[in-house]
Amino acid sequence: MQRLKTRAQFQAVMAGSTVARTAHFALHRTQLDAPAALPVESTTGPGSARPQALFAVHEAWMGALVPKRWARRAVTRNAIKRQIYNVSQDFEPQLPAAAHVVRLRAGFDRKQFISATSDLLKQAVRAELQQLFAAGRGKAGA
């Protein structure tokens, strides 16, 4: 599975459709179009007139968006991102060859999850991500 790295890649996926939602997460997906999915020659770059492909490899791509608005502490944001990438690896064989972004859309209650990296928080995040991917894998649209 490839990881999204550039702002343009994230924007392209976020412009696609939302295929699944849970209480705290949303799964966005966009199909890889044939011209953009083909490998691009090394003549692309700042001085080239040819556009550079956003998704050079035709396989599943994954990105994680964890805004500071919903997870204030960096340690919490990083723990949630690790969970997103780990759970996505488990579901990789069931995901279509498309670009995906998992977006945190609501914060976890700080009264219930006092520690930023508690095992309780990690289990709650993992369980919800498994529900998200299970709901999103069956939807071919987008």
C-alpha positions in Angstrom: 0.0 0.0 0.0 1.3 3.4 -1.0 1.0 6.5 1.3 -0.2 9.9 0.2 2.5 12.5 0.7 1.6 15.7 -1.2 -1.0 18.3 -0.7 -2.3 17.8 -4.2 -2.8 14.1 -3.5 -4.8 14.8 -0.4 -6.9 17.5 -2.1 -7.7 15.1 -5.0 -8.9 12.4 -2.6 -10.9 14.9 -0.5 -12.6 16.2 -3.7 -13.9 12.6 -4.2 -16.7 11.1 -2.2 -17.2 10.0 1.3 -17.8 6.2 1.3 -18.1 5.5 5.1 -18.5 7.4 8.4 -18.4 6.5 12.1 -18.8 8.7 15.1 -15.2 10.0 14.9 -13.9 9.2 11.4 -14.8 9.5 7.7 -13.3 7.5 4.8 -12.9 9.4 1.6 -12.1 7.6 -1.7 -11.3 8.6 -5.3 -10.7 6.2 -8.2 -7.4 6.3 -9.9 -8.0 7.4 -13.5 -6.0 5.6 -16.1 -3.7 8.4 -17.4 -2.8 9.5 -13.9 -2.1 6.0 -12.7 0.5 5.2 -15.4 4.2 5.7 -14.6 5.5 9.1 -15.7 8.8 9.5 -17.4 11.6 11.1 -15.6 11.3 14.2 -17.9 8.6 15.6 -15.7 9.4 18.2 -13.2 9.4 22.0 -12.7 10.9 22.7 -16.1 8.8 20.2 -18.0 5.5 20.9 -19.9 4.2 17.4 -19.1 2.0 17.1 -16.0 3.2 14.9 -13.3 1.0 12.0 -12.2 -0.5 12.3 -8.8 -0.7 8.5 -8.3 2.1 6.9 -10.3 1.3 3.3 -9.1 -2.1 1.7 -9.7 -2.7 0.2 -6.3 -4.3 1.2 -3.0 -3.1 4.5 -1.6 -3.8 5.7 2.0 -3.6 9.0 3.8 -4.5 10.1 7.3 -5.9 13.5 8.3 -5.9 14.2 12.0 -6.5 17.9 12.6 -5.3 19.7 15.6 -8.8 20.9 16.2 -9.9 17.4 17.2 -6.7 16.1 18.7 -4.8 18.8 20.5 -1.7 17.0 21.6 0.8 15.8 19.0 1.3 12.5 20.8 -2.5 11.8 20.4 -2.4 12.8 16.7 0.5 10.5 16.0 -1.0 7.6 17.9 -4.2 8.0 15.9 -2.3 8.1 12.6 -0.4 5.0 13.6 -3.7 3.2 14.2 -5.1 4.4 10.9 -2.1 3.0 9.0 -2.0 -0.3 10.9 -5.7 -1.0 10.5 -5.5 0.0 6.8 -2.7 -2.6 6.3 -5.1 -5.3 7.7 -7.8 -4.3 5.2 -5.4 -3.8 2.3 -6.4 -6.9 0.4 -10.1 -5.9 0.6 -9.6 -2.3 -0.5 -10.0 -1.4 -4.2 -7.1 0.1 -6.1 -8.0 3.7 -5.3 -6.8 6.6 -3.2 -8.2 6.7 0.4 -8.1 9.3 3.2 -9.2 8.6 6.7 -10.2 11.9 8.4 -10.8 12.5 12.1 -14.0 14.4 12.2 -14.7 14.7 15.9 -12.6 14.6 19.0 -12.5 11.8 21.6 -13.8 12.8 25.0 -10.9 13.9 27.2 -12.8 13.1 30.4 -13.2 9.4 29.3 -9.7 9.2 27.7 -7.5 11.1 30.2 -4.1 9.9 28.8 -3.1 10.9 25.3 -1.8 7.4 24.6 -3.8 5.2 26.9 -4.5 1.6 25.9 -8.2 2.4 26.3 -8.0 5.2 23.7 -6.0 3.0 21.3 -8.5 0.2 21.6 -11.4 2.6 21.0 -9.7 4.1 17.9 -8.8 0.7 16.5 -12.4 -0.7 17.0 -13.9 2.3 15.3 -11.4 2.2 12.4 -12.2 -1.5 11.8 -15.9 -0.5 11.6 -15.1 2.3 9.2 -13.0 0.1 6.8 -15.6 -2.8 7.0 -18.3 -0.3 6.0 -16.2 1.3 3.3 -14.8 -1.8 1.6 -18.2 -2.9 0.3 -19.0 0.4 -1.5 -17.6 0.4 -5.0 -18.9 3.9 -5.8 -16.7 7.0 -5.9 
